[in-house]
Amino acid sequence: MNYRILGKTGFKVSEIGLGCWQLGGDFGPVAEHTASDILAAASDAGINFWDTADVYGGGLSEQRIGDWTQKQLEQERVVVTKVGRDGALYPNQYSKAAVKANLEASAKRLQVEAIDLAQLHCVPKDVLMGGDLLAWMEDFQQQGLIRHFGASIETIEEGLFAIQHPKLASLQLIFNVFRQDAAERLLPEALKNNVGIIVRLPLASGLLSGKMTAQQTFDEGDHRRYNKDGAFFHVGETFNGIPFNTGVVLAEQLKSLIPSNMTLHQVALRWLLDQPAVSSVIAGASKVEQVKSNAAVSQLAPLSSDMHLLLTRFYQQSVRQHIRGGI
Ligand SMILES: NC(=O)c1ccc[n+]([C@@H]2O[C@H](COP(=O)([O-])OP(=O)(O)OC[C@H]3O[C@@H](n4cnc5c(N)ncnc54)[C@H](OP(=O)(O)O)[C@@H]3O)[C@@H](O)[C@H]2O)c1
């Protein structure tokens, strides 16, 4: 595993991280022992950067991480969480006391005194840009409740705003072979401001794993079933904002264009690692084998410049127009 510095935190994080939304059961049920096995496999593979949120599984993801790490205190890792989407706050009840209470509850579940990095969790644009949330996070940092703070955002406009804050350590965004626009301006600006980039949805909710078919079904509790067209939260999130059947067709087309010695999943993750502004790619995993194969991409050689060109053209000509919810 290779490691990179995460912006202003100075943390040395694995370039392949672990997305822990799955551990809360929001991609279908994950048994207790499977959750432990996933965390153990991540640790064994050198993945020391884990991303969760207070709302994943209503706190279950944080609780499982906290319980597991208590048994493995000798290993060093960076566990980052998010605040801002819990019903006590979202969409318009943000107060300093309520945000603090949510962060304290996260710290309790994670069983830490100070949270390594707390990210604003896709709070509404007007709250991010017009409210006091970033100033409150700075205060919580000074109080020692959080060590650093960052923002997880939906659009490039929000990202360009957030990275102007002098203390913002990291930015989390959707960025992948099926959503490339951030490479043009946001990523270079973030690099300039020493803001670490955390990539979510590297596989576009699994579309870029190359395993999905039009016949695929999803569990009742899986957001890829109940939110596939944005009925419950931001339409740009699940499947990257691309209608599922269109995404399956696009993934099949792309498979036929990539070198025969690589899988689509490898190309998708490697493409992200080839971007110098990226600190960590938090691939979500619901199975141990996925953790292992995601981690292994760190050892692959960078893609050729021809391959980069092909992926950019494919995105611009065939994918971009299908993304819903704004970029
Ligand atoms: N607003 C936010 O801040 C926000 C929003 C979304 C996600 N996140 C974070 O970002 C992380 C990553 O995003 P994501 O999990 O939504 O999307 P993702 O990483 O693009 O996709 C994850 C899914 O892809 C499939 N997969 C992963 N590795 C695979 C492999 N090696 N082979 C085959 N299939 C594989 C799995 O699907 P199956 O489970 O079907 O096997 C897995 O559940 C989340 O876990 C969460 O921590 C943050």
The ligand as an SDF file (V2000), in Angstrom:
LIG
                    3D

 48 52  0  0  0  0  0  0  0  0999 V2000
  -22.3200   12.4180    1.0640 N   0  0  0  0  0  0  0  0  0  0  0  0
  -21.2380   11.7770    1.4170 C   0  0  0  0  0  0  0  0  0  0  0  0
  -20.3810   12.3160    2.0530 O   0  0  0  0  0  0  0  0  0  0  0  0
  -21.0830   10.3470    0.9820 C   0  0  0  0  0  0  0  0  0  0  0  0
  -22.0020    9.7910    0.0960 C   0  0  0  0  0  0  0  0  0  0  0  0
  -21.7710    8.4950   -0.3660 C   0  0  0  0  0  0  0  0  0  0  0  0
  -20.6670    7.7860    0.0610 C   0  0  0  0  0  0  0  0  0  0  0  0
  -19.7990    8.3400    0.9610 N   0  0  0  0  0  0  0  0  0  0  0  0
  -18.6160    7.5850    1.4370 C   0  0  0  0  0  0  0  0  0  0  0  0
  -17.9050    7.1090    0.3100 O   0  0  0  0  0  0  0  0  0  0  0  0
  -17.7200    5.6910    0.3950 C   0  0  0  0  0  0  0  0  0  0  0  0
  -17.6290    5.1030   -0.9900 C   0  0  0  0  0  0  0  0  0  0  0  0
  -18.8010    5.3660   -1.7480 O   0  0  0  0  0  0  0  0  0  0  0  0
  -19.8960    4.2310   -2.0400 P   0  0  0  0  0  0  0  0  0  0  0  0
  -19.6090    3.0780   -1.1750 O   0  0  0  0  0  0  0  0  0  0  0  0
  -21.2130    4.8900   -1.9620 O   0  0  0  0  0  0  0  0  0  0  0  0
  -19.6300    3.8820   -3.5580 O   0  0  0  0  0  0  0  0  0  0  0  0
  -18.4920    3.0370   -4.3140 P   0  0  0  0  0  0  0  0  0  0  0  0
  -17.2800    2.9290   -3.4760 O   0  0  0  0  0  0  0  0  0  0  0  0
  -18.3910    3.6390   -5.6480 O   0  0  0  0  0  0  0  0  0  0  0  0
  -19.1890    1.6030   -4.4960 O   0  0  0  0  0  0  0  0  0  0  0  0
  -19.2330    0.6760   -3.4690 C   0  0  0  0  0  0  0  0  0  0  0  0
  -19.8810   -0.6130   -3.9560 C   0  0  0  0  0  0  0  0  0  0  0  0
  -19.1740   -1.0980   -5.0920 O   0  0  0  0  0  0  0  0  0  0  0  0
  -19.0780   -2.5040   -5.0440 C   0  0  0  0  0  0  0  0  0  0  0  0
  -17.6450   -2.8700   -4.9510 N   0  0  0  0  0  0  0  0  0  0  0  0
  -16.6840   -2.3020   -4.1930 C   0  0  0  0  0  0  0  0  0  0  0  0
  -15.5000   -2.8950   -4.3940 N   0  0  0  0  0  0  0  0  0  0  0  0
  -15.7130   -3.8660   -5.3040 C   0  0  0  0  0  0  0  0  0  0  0  0
  -14.8670   -4.8310   -5.9070 C   0  0  0  0  0  0  0  0  0  0  0  0
  -13.5840   -4.8980   -5.6310 N   0  0  0  0  0  0  0  0  0  0  0  0
  -15.4350   -5.6990   -6.7910 N   0  0  0  0  0  0  0  0  0  0  0  0
  -16.7510   -5.6440   -7.0750 C   0  0  0  0  0  0  0  0  0  0  0  0
  -17.5900   -4.7540   -6.5380 N   0  0  0  0  0  0  0  0  0  0  0  0
  -17.0820   -3.8570   -5.6430 C   0  0  0  0  0  0  0  0  0  0  0  0
  -19.8430   -2.9600   -3.8230 C   0  0  0  0  0  0  0  0  0  0  0  0
  -21.1650   -3.2570   -4.2440 O   0  0  0  0  0  0  0  0  0  0  0  0
  -22.0050   -4.4780   -3.5620 P   0  0  0  0  0  0  0  0  0  0  0  0
  -22.1650   -4.0690   -2.1280 O   0  0  0  0  0  0  0  0  0  0  0  0
  -23.2640   -4.4910   -4.3480 O   0  0  0  0  0  0  0  0  0  0  0  0
  -21.1570   -5.6990   -3.7300 O   0  0  0  0  0  0  0  0  0  0  0  0
  -19.8060   -1.7320   -2.9390 C   0  0  0  0  0  0  0  0  0  0  0  0
  -20.8750   -1.6890   -2.0130 O   0  0  0  0  0  0  0  0  0  0  0  0
  -18.9050    5.2440    1.2630 C   0  0  0  0  0  0  0  0  0  0  0  0
  -18.7320    3.9720    1.8460 O   0  0  0  0  0  0  0  0  0  0  0  0
  -18.9620    6.3660    2.2720 C   0  0  0  0  0  0  0  0  0  0  0  0
  -17.9810    6.1570    3.2680 O   0  0  0  0  0  0  0  0  0  0  0  0
  -19.9790    9.6170    1.4070 C   0  0  0  0  0  0  0  0  0  0  0  0
  1  2  1  0
  2  3  2  0
  2  4  1  0
  4  5  1  0
  4 48  2  0
  5  6  2  0
  6  7  1  0
  7  8  2  0
  8  9  1  0
  8 48  1  0
  9 10  1  0
  9 46  1  0
 10 11  1  0
 11 12  1  0
 11 44  1  0
 12 13  1  0
 13 14  1  0
 14 15  2  0
 14 16  1  0
 14 17  1  0
 17 18  1  0
 18 19  2  0
 18 20  1  0
 18 21  1  0
 21 22  1  0
 22 23  1  0
 23 24  1  0
 23 42  1  0
 24 25  1  0
 25 26  1  0
 25 36  1  0
 26 27  1  0
 26 35  1  0
 27 28  2  0
 28 29  1  0
 29 30  1  0
 29 35  2  0
 30 31  1  0
 30 32  2  0
 32 33  1  0
 33 34  2  0
 34 35  1  0
 36 37  1  0
 36 42  1  0
 37 38  1  0
 38 39  2  0
 38 40  1  0
 38 41  1  0
 42 43  1  0
 44 45  1  0
 44 46  1  0
 46 47  1  0
M  CHG  2   8   1  16  -1
M  END
$$$$
